[in-house]
Amino acid sequence: MVNQSDLTRDAFMLKGGLAECGYDWWWHSFTGHNADTGEEKSFFIEFFTCNPALGEDAPVFGQLPENQMNDKKPSYLMVKAGAWGKDAAQLHRFFGWKHVDVADGAPFHVRAADCYLDERATQGSIRLSADTVAAHPEYMCDAGEMSWNLQIDKKVAYNVGYGASKPLRATEAFEMFWHAEGMKTLYSGEIVWNGARYAVTPETSYGYADKNWGKGFTSPWVWLSSNNLVSRRTGKKLADSVFNIGGGRPKIGHLALSRKLLAAFWYEGESYEFNFSKFWTLTRTEFACRETDAQVIWHVEQETPLHRMITDITCEKRDMLLVNYEAPDGSKRHNRLWNGGNGVGTVKLYRGSTLIDEVDARNVGCEYGEYGK
């Protein structure tokens, strides 16, 4: 359901069986401008929670050899932050569960030391030296410094449905769930990235906010979204528009469904949705993702009997990251998960065979990865 807010789906989900084998994260991405030079740069911030029922005073790292030998699962809050572009990097700060405060219910909040997140604001800092990162490969990250203080204004939601209507038992059968409370989000505030200050303003933040939770990660893993859109029909910027595509290969228990994606296009106040879980819409999807030496390329075609959307996006590898996560069982299956915020491309939207608009998209958030690739 496009532009239908539901803060209960943004609440902390790691209860019941997910408390000892589950993850829940809140993701934010946006664009800022260098306060001195005006240079544009895209950033991300994520609060990733894992296995709270197994929590200890210190974080428990699943990639440590001694923990793998003893079948000890990871347990922590990981605050992930970083930037894309010429100095792309991901920074990780970990907290043991005894030092984490998470709201029980909606609206959510997460707090640990100076790191904080709720529906309307986030603050925090991460500092990692090259020596620290070299000594701790279990941190799965790069060296660098980032601090932030941001206001968050979520404007357009994508409520995907499909088994996520209740936070506990109804969802525990599925492997990975998705809710985009702010697929179009306005951010304002300041980022300090490796000593350089960046101003974040609502009109040019091109922001996005969503969450995922579950027991494991999909493969293939696909995500595309942008609200920096210009109509080729009129030549004008689309001020009330955003598209969002996500999914890969959903799993229900041990049953993997065929390759499927969920998608929504909020086009100047009109809703277009391509959601395989709403079987009555007869949604069909075909997609292909591939790498060249220099680029990652996405091609997605989705249609219902009424509408069709064709999305073509490219992102330069030099601007991207191979983003790192470990699953709640301690495995790290995704070792080539490309993640970026500087994608470019087009989206074509049809009503039947009639082209509604062809849209140029920039500042596209994008991900692609498959196990074993």
Order of alpha helices (4+ residues) and beta strands (2+ residues): beta-beta-alpha-beta-beta-beta-beta-beta-beta-alpha-beta-alpha-beta-beta-alpha-beta-beta-beta-beta-beta-beta-beta-beta-beta-beta-beta-beta-beta-beta
